[in-house]
Amino acid sequence: MPEDVTFLDRGELLTFEEITSFVRVAASLGVNKIRLTGGEPLMRRDLHKLVRMIVSVPGITDVGLTTNGILLAEQAAQLFDAGLRRLNVSLDTLDPDRFRALARRGGVEKVLAGLNAAKRAGFDPIKINAVAIRGFAEHDVVPLAQYCKDNSFELRFIEYMPIGADSWEREKVFFAAEILELIGNEVGPLMPAPADPSAPALDYAYRDGSGTVGVIASVSRPFCRSCNRIRLTADGKLRNCLFALDETDVKGLLRSLPINDETIRNALRQSVWAKWEGHEINAATFVKPDRTMHAIGG
């Protein structure tokens, strides 16, 4: 998140009960996987209670969390006990100076402690998400890959995307093919691995069986045609694409008592039907969304 981020008033945030109500309606339409993201979800007080509420919704079979890991050491065991099983930790570098430059604060040692706490709590697999930026963080690819290989973490590299407060230049994208070639040459030979066709990552396994590496090639190899994801922001806006320019106000529907499940279902259906064929990152007509990544959820 930006260093000078403005936080929403608590009244603007969806309550745990409202989030669970939305999940219940989504589950009735066939949604079975939920991921809690940020901003930083571990800053939400009593997050383990929300996890427990979502896990108890009929039809929900998979609940995951994406975090920067700073607060993970204190909460890992509690979240696992609540029913959380999938964990992604965002970590772009192991170098303290580059970590501070990227995150605008220190704390890489806290992230590493959080990863160890999560492993002790029973999370398996644990995935690490990293963004490699040409001219800045491509030097971190090999150390991260070796660290994950040595510690049995699943590493995912994400191509640098045009979203956020900073200006985006295609020249800064360190492409997936380059990342895989570098890891294959410096860490160990890779081969394609089986993957969920609806998942955004292309997975590769080390030939010696010591782990996997994934790449999310949003720029060089868009996966829009197989995307089955929707996003609900912390302030109750439904987005059918990370790069969407339009949103649906679900919070208003959830706060119109009594809650009308069918109205929410229709809003969900219409949002999914309106999904674009592609995000057009590579087109001259591409328009970057107003919301920054920390306000959407990754």
C-alpha positions in Angstrom: 0.0 0.0 0.0 1.1 3.6 -0.5 2.8 5.2 2.5 0.2 8.0 2.8 -2.8 5.8 2.2 -6.2 7.2 3.4 -8.1 4.5 5.3 -11.9 4.2 4.9 -14.2 5.0 7.8 -15.3 1.8 9.5 -18.9 2.5 8.5 -17.9 2.3 4.8 -16.5 -1.2 5.2 -18.7 -4.3 4.8 -19.3 -6.0 8.1 -18.4 -9.7 8.6 -22.1 -10.4 8.5 -22.6 -8.6 5.2 -19.6 -10.3 3.6 -20.9 -13.7 4.7 -24.4 -12.9 3.3 -22.8 -12.1 0.0 -20.8 -15.3 0.0 -23.9 -17.3 0.8 -25.7 -15.8 -2.2 -22.7 -16.4 -4.4 -22.4 -20.0 -3.2 -26.0 -20.5 -4.3 -24.9 -19.7 -7.9 -22.0 -22.1 -7.8 -19.2 -20.1 -6.4 -17.1 -22.5 -4.2 -13.8 -20.7 -3.7 -13.2 -17.5 -1.7 -10.0 -15.5 -1.3 -9.5 -12.7 1.2 -7.1 -10.0 0.0 -6.2 -6.4 0.7 -5.0 -3.8 1.2 -3.8 -5.9 4.0 -6.5 -8.3 5.3 -4.5 -9.1 8.5 -5.1 -5.5 9.7 -8.9 -6.3 10.0 -9.6 -7.0 13.6 -10.7 -10.6 14.4 -10.2 -11.8 10.8 -10.2 -15.4 12.0 -13.9 -14.9 12.9 -14.7 -14.0 9.3 -12.8 -17.0 8.1 -14.8 -19.2 10.4 -18.1 -17.7 9.2 -17.2 -18.1 5.5 -15.9 -21.7 6.0 -19.3 -22.6 7.5 -21.3 -21.4 4.4 -22.8 -24.4 2.5 -21.1 -24.9 -0.9 -17.8 -23.1 0.0 -15.1 -25.7 -0.2 -11.9 -23.5 -0.4 -11.0 -20.4 1.5 -7.7 -18.7 0.9 -5.8 -15.5 2.0 -3.3 -13.2 0.3 -1.2 -11.2 2.8 2.0 -9.1 2.9 3.0 -11.4 5.8 4.0 -8.6 8.2 1.4 -9.6 10.8 1.3 -13.3 9.9 3.5 -14.7 12.7 0.9 -13.5 15.3 -2.1 -14.8 13.4 -1.1 -17.9 11.5 -2.2 -20.5 14.1 -5.5 -18.8 14.8 -6.3 -18.6 11.1 -5.5 -22.2 10.5 -7.7 -23.2 13.5 -10.5 -21.2 12.0 -10.4 -23.3 8.8 -8.1 -21.3 6.5 -6.1 -23.7 4.4 -4.7 -21.7 1.4 -2.1 -19.0 2.0 -0.3 -16.7 -0.4 2.3 -14.3 0.8 3.5 -11.3 -1.3 7.3 -11.1 -1.2 9.2 -9.4 -4.0 12.7 -9.5 -2.5 14.8 -11.0 0.3 17.1 -7.9 0.3 16.2 -5.6 3.2 17.1 -2.4 1.3 15.1 -3.3 -1.8 12.2 -4.5 0.4 12.1 -1.1 2.0 12.2 0.6 -1.3 9.4 -1.5 -2.7 7.2 -1.7 0.4 8.0 1.9 1.6 8.7 0.3 5.0 11.0 -2.3 6.5 10.0 -5.7 7.8 11.3 -8.5 5.5 12.4 -10.3 8.7 8.8 -10.2 9.9 7.6 -11.7 6.6 10.1 -14.5 6.9 9.1 -15.2 10.5 5.4 -15.2 9.4 6.2 -17.8 6.7 7.9 -20.0 9.3 4.9 -19.6 11.7 2.5 -20.5 8.9 4.5 -23.7 8.2 4.4 -24.6 11.9 0.7 -24.0 12.0 0.1 -26.6 9.3 -0.3 -24.6 6.1 0.7 -26.6 3.1 1.3 -25.6 0.4 2.4 -22.0 1.1 2.6 -19.8 -2.0 4.8 -16.8 -2.4 3.8 -14.1 -4.9 6.5 -11.9 -6.4 6.5 -9.1 -9.0 9.7 -8.8 -11.0 10.3 -5.3 -12.4 13.0 -4.8 -15.1 15.7 -2.5 -14.0 15.0 -2.9 -10.3 14.0 -6.3 -9.0 15.0 -8.8 -11.7 18.1 -9.5 -9.5 15.8 -11.0 -6.9 14.4 -13.7 -9.1 17.2 -16.3 -8.5 17.5 -15.7 -4.7 13.7 -15.9 -4.3 13.5 -19.1 -6.4 16.4 -20.7 -4.4 14.8 -19.7 -1.1 11.4 -21.2 -2.0 13.0 -24.3 -3.4 15.0 -24.8 -0.2 12.0 -24.2 2.1 9.3 -26.0 0.1 7.3 -22.9 -0.7 5.5 -22.6 -4.1 6.8 -19.5 -5.9 4.6 -17.4 -8.3 6.0 -14.6 -10.4 3.5 -12.0 -11.6 4.3 -9.8 -14.6 4.3 -6.1 -13.7 0.8 -4.8 -14.6 -0.5 -1.3 -15.3 -2.4 -0.7 -12.1 -1.7 1.4 -9.1 -0.6 5.0 -8.4 2.7 4.8 -10.3 3.0 5.3 -14.0 3.4 2.0 -15.9 5.8 1.4 -18.8 5.9 -1.8 -20.8 9.6 -1.6 -20.8 9.6 -2.3 -17.1 7.9 -5.7 -17.5 10.2 -8.6 -16.9 8.4 -11.2 -18.9 7.4 -14.7 -17.8 9.5 -16.4 -20.4 12.6 -14.5 -19.3 11.9 -15.4 -15.6 11.5 -19.1 -16.4 14.7 -19.1 -18.5 16.7 -17.4 -15.7 15.4 -19.9 -13.1 16.0 -22.9 -15.3 19.6 -21.8 -15.9 20.5 -20.7 -12.4 18.4 -22.7 -10.0 17.4 -25.9 -11.8 15.9 -27.3 -15.0 12.1 -26.9 -15.2 9.3 -28.8 -17.0 5.6 -28.0 -17.4 3.4 -29.2 -14.6 -0.3 -30.0 -14.6 -2.5 -27.1 -13.6 -6.1 -26.0 -13.2 -7.2 -24.6 -16.6 -9.1 -21.8 -15.0 -6.2 -20.8 -12.7 -4.2 -17.7 -13.8 -0.8 -19.3 -13.3 1.3 -21.5 -15.6 3.0 -24.0 -13.4 6.4 -25.6 -13.9 8.2 -28.2 -11.8 11.9 -28.7 -11.1 13.0 -31.8 -12.9 14.6 -33.1 -9.7 11.2 -33.0 -8.0 12.2 -30.4 -5.4 9.3 -28.0 -6.0 7.4 -25.8 -8.4 7.4 -22.3 -9.9 4.5 -20.6 -11.5 4.2 -17.5 -13.7 1.2 -15.2 -14.1 1.7 -13.7 -17.5 -1.0 -11.1 -17.5 0.8 -8.9 -20.1 2.5 -11.4 -22.4 0.0 -14.2 -22.2 -3.4 -12.9 -21.0 -5.8 -15.6 -19.6 -9.0 -13.6 -19.8 -10.9 -16.3 -21.8 -10.5 -18.8 -18.9 -11.0 -16.3 -16.1 -13.9 -17.1 -13.7 -13.1 -14.6 -11.0 -15.0 -11.7 -9.5 -13.9 -9.2 -6.8 -15.8 -7.6 -4.0 -14.0 -4.6 -2.6 -13.9 -3.8 1.1 -16.4 -1.0 0.6 -18.9 -3.3 -1.2 -18.3 -2.7 -4.9 -18.4 -5.7 -7.2 -15.8 -5.8 -10.0 -15.8 -8.4 -12.8 -12.2 -7.7 -13.8 -9.1 -6.3 -12.1 -9.0 -3.7 -14.8 -12.8 -3.0 -14.9 -13.9 0.6 -15.2 -17.4 0.0 -13.9 -18.5 -1.4 -10.5 -21.8 -2.7 -9.0 -22.8 -1.3 -5.6 -23.5 -4.5 -3.6 -23.2 -2.7 -0.2 -26.4 -0.8 -1.0 -28.2 -4.1 -1.7 -26.9 -5.7 1.4 -28.0 -2.7 3.5 -31.5 -2.6 2.0 -33.3 -4.5 4.7 -34.7 -7.1 4.5 -31.9 -8.4 2.3 -33.3 -9.6 -1.0 -31.1 -12.6 -2.1 -32.6 -12.7 -5.6 -31.7 -9.0 -6.2 -28.1 -9.8 -5.2 -28.1 -12.9 -7.4 -29.2 -10.8 -10.4 -26.5 -8.2 -9.7 -24.0 -11.1 -9.7 -25.3 -12.6 -12.9 -25.3 -9.2 -14.7 -21.7 -8.5 -13.6 -20.5 -11.8 -14.8 -22.3 -11.5 -18.1 -20.7 -8.1 -18.6 -17.1 -9.4 -18.3 -14.9 -8.2 -21.1 -13.4 -10.7 -23.6 -10.0 -9.3 -22.6 -8.3 -6.5 -20.6 -6.6 -4.9 -23.6 -3.4 -4.1 -21.7 -1.5 -4.4 -25.0 -3.9 -2.1 -26.9 -3.4 1.6 -27.5 -7.0 2.1 -26.3 -6.3 0.6 -22.8 -7.5 2.8 -19.9 -6.1 2.2 -16.5 -8.7 1.9 -13.7 -9.0 4.7 -11.2 -8.7 2.3 -8.2 -5.2 1.4 -7.1 -4.4 -2.3 -6.4 -4.6 -1.9 -2.6 -8.2 -0.6 -3.0 -9.3 -3.5 -5.3 -7.7 -6.6 -3.8 -5.3 -8.9 -5.6 
